[in-house]
């Protein structure tokens, strides 16, 4: 069954979800191919949200051990027992000295945040992208529309994920006193107040808005070249997603280092920098990182960040595109009389 919008609603045949109004492949397509991108009316909000939630949960669950290593490698003044030179070496050392399950501590709070955050993230992106392409009257994919849509989606995503990030990163740190997510939440709430869960929000947005703009623009650009007919093609989604994530991650590592410092409030580092009380604000975080480690400090953990983001975005896009295809196909088949 070819998944087009012809016969569903009043949209013209061949209109694509990314706003492209070109006919997707003409008569040269195989009868059995499924051009699932031609679904502006069939791919509903609930489809985008469900596919997005599944993508977020699987992405963060699979890559969580690497994320734990990244958090530790970004530490400005790590404990001598928690100094690592590679991701693999760090994982081996953590498992050997702290237990097999230690790299997974905090994964439950990350899953609870990733589901709703990614549901809103992808739903907002898809709808904003389509709307902005219409506004710009762009015949095809507008990179400006993709970048703006990604930025708007980030606002919703980070509002949900920021508290989860704070709890997760505090539990990931070496010698963390927090044994469970609930105890961490209670301690932070009691000692630092509600604002602690959003202390790094502006830094998070400052990092994630350029990250997601680069990410979405690169992904859509690569899709235009490796998957021009926008069919469901797992290999193209994996390649485009992985490369987009790697490029965006490397470019925004300095902001991620500052975000980690604001989230963890690393006591040894703040003491050496003569910071009394709590560190807040992106500008203060940037100054503290430079004061302690100079320019190289902004790229601490860049290897782990790229190694984490490349498969993360590949997983996220491939899972998202699969569920979007699968759910839309199911809905169309249920409507089609046999």
N, C-alpha and C positions, 0 to 999 in steps of 0.2 A: 504494500500500500504506500503510495507516494503522499507524503505529508505536506500538502500545500493548503493555502487558505481559500482556494477557490471553492465556493459552495458553502463556506462558513462565514456568516456575517456579510457585510457589504464591501469588505476590503478587496482591492483588485488582485487578480492572480499574480503570483510571483513576488509579492511584497515581502520583504524579509524582516526579521526581528530587529536587525541593526539599523533599520531605516532605509535600506537599499531597495529601490523600486525597479531594479533591473530584473528581467526574466532570468531565473536561475538555471540556465544550462540548455534551454531550448530542446530540440528534438534529438540531440545527440546523447541524452541521458539514457541509461539502461532503464527498462520498465520497472525493475525491482528496486531501484535506488530510492532512498528516502531523504529528500532535501528538507530536513526538519527545521532549518532556519526560516522557511517560508511560513511562519506561524504567528503573525502579529495578534490575531484574535483568539487563537486556540491556546497559546501558552499563557495561562492565566496567572494572576498575582499569586495564587496559592501554589501553583506549579513552581514558580520562581523561588518562593519562600521555602517550600519543602526541599527542592533541589539544593538551594543555598545552605540550608541547615545541615543536610547530609554531608555536603562538601566540607563545611566548617568543622564538623565533629570528626570526620575521618582524617582530614588534614592535620588537625592539632593532636589527635590521638596517636597517629602513626609517627609523627615527628617530635613528640614531646621529649624523649630522652635527649635528642640533639639540642632542643630548645633549652633544656636544663644546663647543658654544657655551655651553650652560648651565654647564658646569664652569668655563669661563673667566670668565663673567660673575659667578660667585660668588666669584672671587678677591678677597680683602680688600685687597691692595695690588698691583694689576696693573701690569705693565710699561707705560710710556707707549705702547709700540707695540701693546699688547694691550688697549686700552680701547675698549669697544663701547657703543653706545646702543640697538641693536636687533638682533634675531636675524638678520634678512636682511642688514643692514649688516655684521654680524660674519662671516657666512659669505662674503660677497663679499670682505671684506678678507683673511680667512684664505686663501682660494683664490688671490687676487691676489698676496699677499706670501709665502706659504709653500708654494704648490703646490696643484694640483687635488685630490690625494689626502690632503692633510693632515687634513681633518675626519674621515677614516675611520681614522686611525691608532689601533690598539687594538681594532678591531672584531672581530678574530679571537678574542681572549680573551673578549670579551663574548658572542659566539655560543657558544663552548665552555661558558661558565657558564650562559647563559640556557636552553639545552635541558634539561639535567637539573634545574635549579632550578625551572623552570616546570612540568615534568612532575610533580614532587613537590608543588608548590604547588597546582595545580588538582585533582590526585587527592586530596590531603589535604582540601582545601576541600569538595569534593563529598561525600566520605564522612563528614566531621565534620558538615557541614550536615544531612545526612540523619539521622545518628545523634542529633544534638542536637534536631532537630525531633521525633523519636520520644520522646526523654527528656522534653521539655517538653510532650508531648501537645498540640502546637499544630496546630490544624486549618487548615493553610495555611502561610504563610511566617512564621517567627519572626525578627524583626530581631535579637533577642538571639542566637539560634542562628547567624545569618549573621555577626554581628560576632565571636563567639567562634571560629567556624570559620575566618574570615579571619585572626584573630590566630594560631591554631595553625599554619595553613599558612605564615604568615610566618616562623616559627621555622625550618622546614625550608628554605624558599627562601633566606633570608639566610645560613644556614650555608654554602650552596654559592656564593652570589653575592658574598659580601663580599670574598674574595680577588680575584675577577675585577674588582670595582669598584675596589679599590686600584690594581691594575695599569692598568686602563683610564684612571682619572682622572690618574694620573701621566703617562701617555703623551699625554693630551689637553692638558695645561698648555702654555702658551707657553714656548718655548725648552727643552722637555723634552729631557734628555740621552738618553732611552731611544728607540732606533730600532726595537726589536722587543719583543714581549711576553716572549720568553724572556730577553732581556738585562735587562729590567726586573725579572723574577722573580728572576734570579740576583743582581742588585745589591741588591735589597731584602733578600733572604735573607741575603746576606753581610754587609751593613752594619747591618741593623736586627733581623735574626732572624725566626723564624717568627711571633712575636707581632705583627709589623707588619701582617700580612695580616688580622688580626682586631682591630687597635687601635680601629677605629670600629664594632665589632660591636654593642656595647651602644647606641651612638648610633643605629646603623642600625635596631636593633630598636625603640628608643624612638621613632624616626620612622615606621618602617614598620608597627608594630602599630596606632597610631591611623590612619595613612594607609589601610591595608588594611581596617580596621574601617569607616571612613567610606566607602571605595570600595565594598566589598561590600554594605553596608547600603543605600547610595544606589542601586547598580545593581539590587538585588533590589526595592527600593521602586519604582523607575521601571518595571521590567519588569511589576510588578503592575498598573500603570496603562496602559502603552502596549502591553503584550503579555500580557493577563490569562490567555489560554488556553495560554501558554507554548509556542507553536508555534515552529518554526524560521523566524524573521523577521529577515533581515539588517539591515533598516533599524532595527528596534527595538533590536537588539544594538549597533549603531553609535551610536545616539543615547544610549542608557542608559550604555554604556561611556564615551563621550566626556565626558558631563556628570559622571559619577561620578569620573572621573579628574581633571577640572578642579577640582572642589570639594575633593577630598582633597589635591591638589597645593598649592593656595593655602593651605589650612589648616596644612600641615606644612612650609612653606618654611623657617621658622627652624631646624628640626631638620636639614633638608637642607644648609643653609649650614654648620652645625657639623660635619656628617658630611664634607663636602668638605674643610674645614680639617684634620680629623684624618687623612683619607686622603692629602692632598697634602703636609701638613707645610710649608706655604708659607713659605719661608725669610725673605723680606722682611717679611712680616706678623709672624712670630714674633720677629724681631729688634726691630722697632718696639715690640712688646709686652713686650720684655725677658724673653722665654721662652728659657731655656737648655736645650739638649738637645731631647728629643722631647716634643711636646704630647700628652697622653693624657687620656681621661676627658671625658664630656659636659659636666660642670660647668665644667671648665677651658676647654673650647671655647666655651661660652656666655659666660664672663667675658672671654675674649680678643676675641671678636667685638664685644661691647659696648664694651670698652676702645678698640678701634680705630675703630669706625664708629657707635657708639651704637645706638639702636633701629632706624634704617633699615638697619643692617648685617644684621639678621636677615631682611630681605626682598630682599637682593641676588639678582638673577637670577629673581625671581618671575615676570616675564613669560615668560622662556625656559622656566621650569619648567612653567608652565601650558600654553604652546604645545607643549612636548614631551609632557606627560602626556595631554593631551586626545586627540590622535590616537593616541597609544600605546595607551591603554586601549581606544579604539574598535577599533583593529586587533586587539588581543589578544583581546577578547571576540568579535568577529565571526569571527576565524580559529578560535578555540577552539570556538565553537558550531557552526561549519560542519563541522569535522573530527569533533566529537562526533556530530553528526547523520549525516554521511557514513559513518563507521566503524560506527556502530550499525546503520544501514540495511543496509550490506553484510553484517554478521554475521547479521542477521535473514533477509535474502534467501537467504543460503547455507544456513540451516537449514530454510527453507520449501520443501516439496516442490511441484513444479509438475505 
